[in-house]
Structure formats: structure tokens, C-alpha cells
Amino acid sequence: MNKKAVVIGSGFAGMSAASFLAKSGWQVTVVEKHTLPGGRARKFEVDGFTFDMGPSWYWMPDVFERYFASFGHKVEDYYKLIRLDPSYRVYWPDDHWDIPATYSELAAMLESVEPGAAAALDKVMAEAAYKYEIGINKLVYKPGQSIAEFLDKDLLKGVFRLDVFTSIKKHFGKHFKHPKTRELLEFPALFLGALPEDTPALYSLMNYADIKGGTWFPEGGMFKIAEGMYKMAVELGVQFLFEHDAQSIDVTGKQARSVMALHKGTPVVLEADVVVSGADYHFTETKLLQPQYQSYSSSYWNSRVMAPSCLLYYVGLKKKVPGLKHHSLFFDTAFAPHAQDIYATPRWPNKPLFYVSATSVTDATQAPADGENLFFLIPVATGLEGDDEALRQRYFQQIIERFEERLGTTIKDDIVYYRSFALSDFVHDYNAFRGNAYGLANTLMQTAILKPAAKSKKISNLYYTGQLTVPGPGVPPSLISGEVVATLINQNFS
């Protein structure tokens, strides 16, 4: 009889782990508290509008291609990709830049504001290409169990080229002087949940993903990725139990024996030879396990540098917005004070930067005819108090006014749907530690073997996947995380 694996959570990492385990012959059951797969990448539909609830950027298409190819499929078997051009728009205090999809056009644009920038960009991209090759094809597939994993001749030979001990901020500061160019190039590091001055320059590989790999959109929305992964997992024999909320992991000796979940108030016990938690790591340790089986103390968790949480708004309009782009970054106010409010002295920001996604600009099916669906995101610190609708409304009114001013149109009277989502919702929906949205910040001291381990230190057959363990936050890393933990399990159970 095939060995049984129970996976907690059907986010990208959980579904990835489940599929790779099923491919290896495991009998896999996924328990999911919600009615849909996808975790933070769920969707909802209302009044003709379709909203992706979380991830909205599609970078690193090669990672998705590799994932589906591992099972004999292609991305296009499940969804169609559209490359965005411009990739996105950045609003500055005095003007805006449309970031072209074509590399030569981007180089020319940067050259026009800073002579010599095109040659500098060529140099930076050549370095970033090397980091991307090593980082995405080697480093991120390491399970982070031992320093010995990194005693690889290619890694050792190129360790200084990886710029692990230089920050993104210093790295770009050597090559570019124009403040807007610097902010533009530092922006992808924000996906990693840390300040540019605290993010290793290794992660300029994100700039390669942005500039060379391109910004894409899966027709039908980002949920199409989750839907495709789910369909493929089912084809592989994975069983999904929706509306099954994990309550505890039963441990005997040093072995997890079963997972107990509640289904509409009824306990369901699932026996397991191995358990993989794709749920929040801290939640799994502190709520699903008894104290003696927890690998990390409360002081450990409280000392972690967390990536931000978010204030999110899902907004439906009854009109189109002239000039609106699919992705818009509102860098129309100073970044430094907002960054301080997230990382240095955590508090609700005064005048935050924010981001807007409008998938209806690219895909008309995402909103009613002559309508627009808008997704607003404000990064905020984790663990903040006072998250109520009154506070959310104050921020919403602030960013709507700035949106209207920069777009040269009014939308307040055209809002026909509104929903907010913030820290308390991340805790309620995803059991997110301190209401985080992106997991741990990718600082040097929280990279690779310094992240919470993918294998429990106390339980021989309990494993973890997702954004709080290796390789880190983001959709592509989550796909990789599932593969990494499945490979580790197969090695340990061979």
C-alpha cells in the first residue's frame, strides 16, 4: 500500500508539495479550510467583477514552465499568458514613467535622464543574469538543512559575484545617480519584504526577472494558476478536502500519526505517514502542536524580521478610467518615512506609497462592460493595533484622492463595490503570524539555512513548506518550496 501524506493548506506551496509527492507514489490528501484552492491566491466574484485576492504580479515565467513541465504539461494547458507593455507605470511626485517591456526602450529611457545609464544597465543586467542563473536554478532548490549544501564548486567559484554581503541599495548606488532610476531598480526588492539597504545585492536577480523576464498576466486572472495547479494535482490522484480546518497534529513519540480537522463542526481524523504543513509555520507550531514538539520558542518568533502586511481594497467601478494601466505604483510621496513606519518604528503610516492593479484593463471579462475592477494595496507593518473599518476608510479616502489627482478623473461617485482586507483578515483567513502578508523578510540573517527549517527538529515526519521557510516569499518561490520539501521527504523515506 502506498504511504499516506497529509498536506495542510492548498496554497501554491501546499499544492506543489502534494503534486510532487503524488508523482512519487504517495497517497496524498490536502486539507483546506476554505472552499477554493489557492490560499492567498484565491479569488471572489461579485456583481460581475472578478477579484484576485492576493498575488497580482506574474514574474519568472520560466519557473512556472519548469513546474508544469515536471509533470509533462505546459503552462498553456491551463492558462494563456499575456505580456504587459508597458510592464507597469510609476507615478512620481512630478511626473510618471511607463516602464517599457522592450529592453532597448528601457535603456534609452534611463539614458535620457542620466547619461551613461544605458551602459550601466547593461553591466547590472549581465551581473543579474549570473545571479538569476545561480540563484533560481541552484540556491533556491537547496532545502536549507546544512551548510554543506552550499559547498558546490559553481557556488564557491562565483560567491563574490553573487554580492551576498553588499546591499541592493549600495549595489545600484555604485552604478546610478538619478534618484528615480535608483528607486525604480530598488522597487523589486520590496517583493522580498525588506528595505533595499537590508536586502543582499544577490536579489538584483529580481531585476533580471522584471526587466528581462517581463511582466505577464494569465488571462482570466491570477487564480488561473491555482486552478491549473489544482486540476493537475487531481489528475495525479491528490484528494482535496475543502472546508476542513486543521485543528491539531497527533504525535506519538517523535512521530506525527494523524491530522485532525473540523468539517462543518465534525472532527475528521486523517492518518499519515508524513505530514506537510503549508499553513503558517508559527500557527502550525503554536496551535497544531503541543509545546514539547515545537522547534522554535516564542522569543525566536518575536525576534524575526517580518515582511509587511497590507491594507487591501477591492473596488468595482461603473465606468472605465482613461489612461489607467494594468499595474501602477504610486511613488508620489517620500519612501523613507513610509519605510520607517514599516520597519524601524512600526506604526500606521502617515502618507504611504501604494499600488493599484486593474486587471480589467487587460482582460475585459474581469469587470462588467464599461466597468473597472481595482485592487489597491498599501504596505504596512505587521502586528499593528487598531485595524478597524474606520481606520481602513481613512486610508482609502486618502489614496483615492491621490489616485484621482494623478489620473485626472473622479471615481468616488462611480464605486459600486467596495471591500477591505487587512491585518485581522490575514490572521482570520490564513492564521498569519502578526497578520503578515509576505512571510519573513529576506534579510541576510534570514536566508537559506537561517530560515525556519523545512523539517521539524522534534518530529521525524513533519515538514514545512511555504513563505516562512525555504526559499522564501513570493509565488515562484512557493512553487519551488513545494518541490524542495517533496524531494527532501523522498530522500528521507527512500
Residue, then its C-alpha position, 0 to 999 in steps of 0.5 A: m500500500n502506498k504511504k499516506a501524506v497529509v498536506i495542510g493548506s492548498g496554497f501554491a506551496g501546499m499544492s506543489a508539495a502534494s503534486f510532487l509527492a503524488k508523482s512519487g507514489w504517495q497517497v496524498t490528501v490536502v486539507e483546506k479550510h476554505t472552499l477554493p484552492g489557492g490560499r492567498a491566491r484565491k479569488f471572489e466574484v461579485d456583481g460581475f467583477t472578478f477579484d484576485m485576492g492576493p498575488s497580482w504580479y506574474w514574474m519568472p515565467d520560466v519557473f512556472e514552465r519548469y513546474f508544469a513541465s515536471f509533470g509533462h504539461k505546459v503552462e498553456d494547458y491551463y492558462k494563456l499568458i499575456r505580456l504587459d507593455p508597458s510592464y507597469r507605470v510609476y507615478w512620481p511626485d512630478d511626473h510618471w514613467d511607463i516602464p517599457a517591456t522592450y529592453s532597448e526602450l528601457a535603456a534609452m529611457l534611463e539614458s535620457v535622464e542620466p547619461g551613461a545609464a544605458a551602459a550601466l544597465d547593461k553591466v547590472m543586467a549581465e551581473a543579474a543574469y549570473k545571479y538569476e542563473i545561480g540563484i533560481n536554478k541552484l540556491v533556491y532548490k537547496p532545502g536549507q538543512s546544512i551548510a554543506e549544501f552550499l559547498d558546490k564548486d559553481l557556488l564557491k567559484g562565483v560567491f563574490r559575484l553573487d554580492v551576498f554581503t553588499s546591499i541592493k541599495k549600495h549595489f545600484g548606488k555604485h552604478f546610478k545617480h538619478p534618484k528615480t532610476r535608483e528607486l525604480l531598480e530598488f522597487p523589486a526588492l520590496f517583493l522580498g519584504a525588506l528595505p533595499e539597504d537590508t536586502p543582499a545585492l544577490y536579489s538584483l536577480m529580481n531585476y533580471a526577472d522584471i526587466k528581462g523576464g517581463t511582466w505577464f498576466p494569465e488571462g482570466g486572472m491570477f487564480k488561473i494558476a491555482e486552478g491549473m495547479y489544482k486540476m493537475a494535482v487531481e489528475l495525479g490522484v491528490q484528494f482535496l478536502f475543502e472546508h476542513d480546518a486543521q485543528s491539531i497534529d497527533v504525535t506519538g513519540k517523535q512521530a506525527r500519526s494523524v491530522m485532525a480537522l473540523h468539517k462543518g463542526t465534525p472532527v475528521v481524523l486523517e492518518a499519515d505517514v508524513v505530514v506537510s504543513g503549508a499553513d503558517y509555520h508559527f500557527t502550525e507550531t503554536k496551535l497544531l502542536q503541543p509545546q514539547y514538539q515545537s522547534y522554535s520558542s516564542s522569543y525566536w518568533n518575536s525576534r524575526v524580521m517580518a515582511p509587511s502586511c497590507l491594507l487591501y481594497y477591492v473596488g468595482l467601478k461603473k465606468k472605465v478610467p482613461g489612461l489607467k494601466h494594468h499595474s501602477l505604483f504610486f511613488d508620489t510621496a517620500f519612501a523613507p518615512h513610509a519605510q520607517d513606519i514599516y520597519a524601524t518604528p512600526r506604526w500606521p503610516n502617515k502618507p504611504l506609497f501604494y499600488v493599484s492593479a486593474t486587471s480589467v484593463t487587460d482582460a475585459t471579462q474581469a469587470p462588467a462592460d464599461g466597468e473597472n475592477l481595482f485592487f489597491l494595496i498599501p504596505v504596512a507593518t505587521g502586528l499593528e493595533g487598531d485595524d478597524e473599518a474606520l481606520r481602513q476608510r481613512y486610508f482609502q479616502q486618502i489614496i483615492e484622492r491621490f489616485e484621482e489627482r494623478l489620473g485626472t478623473t473622479i471615481k468616488d461617485d462611480i464605486v459600486y463595490y467596495r471591500s477591505f482586507a487587512l491585518s485581522d483578515f490575514v490572521h482570520d483567513y490564513n492564521a498569519f503570524r502578526g497578520n503578515a502578508y509576505g512571510l519573513a523578510n529576506t534579510l541576510m540573517q534570514t536566508a537559506i539555512l537561517k530560515p525556519a527549517a523545512k523539517s521539524k527538529k522534534i518530529s521525524n515526519l513533519y515538514y514545512t513548506g511555504q513563505l516562512t521557510v525555504p526559499g522564501p516569499g513570493v509565488p515562484p518561490s512557493l512553487i519551488s518550496g513545494e518541490v524542495v520539501a517533496t524531494l527532501i521527504n523522498q530522500n528521507f523515506s527512500 
